Amino acid sequence: MFSFRKSLKTFVKGQLWFLLMLLILLSNVTYWQDPYLAWTLIVLFIQPVIFLLAFVDGFRTKKTVEIEPEERGNVFTFRGFLKSLWFLIPVLLFFTLVTWYADFDGGLPFPSGILAVFLMVNCSLSFLSFIMPSYVLTFYAANAYDKSKTAWSEGFRYIAIYFCGLNGEIQNLLSRFPFYIQRPITLLLCIWYFLVLGGIINMFGL
């Protein structure tokens, strides 16, 4: 059976990711070499994948996802987020300084440079997911949805979400599908990360 409601929910989530990525890129719009080409690359590279994932997620399967919905909400608290800042702020500050330096050295401007780092990490994890998806997803779940509330676990939780969240959530979506569906889509996503990253680099004339 096909659930239009579930498919629509995934589509909306994808559009929120797209909007966040778009806002980051628009913050550096003055650096764009060809705005019309940039908009074309953004739409052609990103929207088809959102439609594909929304379509696939609409199908009901006997197998459930590895990270169930009830495992998510009870680990996220405002107090826990504040506790994570001791670790989260230095890491993000480091990448902020690196991208600022890259900007002065002719690289990607801030904050688009951080977006590029995010895509590169998720691209690497997507490649690993093609080889051993269960291990990559288990690693993501162990950090992002750790039940403990220590300062270390809270810190690693939000770092895992920032660096691994996109690939982790997509692999969780695909985890309820058989091998012959999961692997081709994962391979397609590996190529997609390269195309989007290349599109962003070309967008800034690098």
PEWO-V790426 format. One line per field, one symbol per residue. phi: phi as a letter, one per 40 degrees, with the letter a starting at -180 (. if undefined). A space follows every 50 residues. Layout:
BEGIN
phi: ???
END
This chain:
BEGIN
phi: .bbcccccccccdccccccccccccccbcccccadccccccccccccdcc ccccccccccbcccccbcdcccccbbbcccccccccbccdcccdcccccc cccccgcccccccccccdcccccccccccccaccccccccccccbcccbc ccccccdccccccbdcccccccccccbcdcbccdcccccdccdccccccc ccdcgb
END
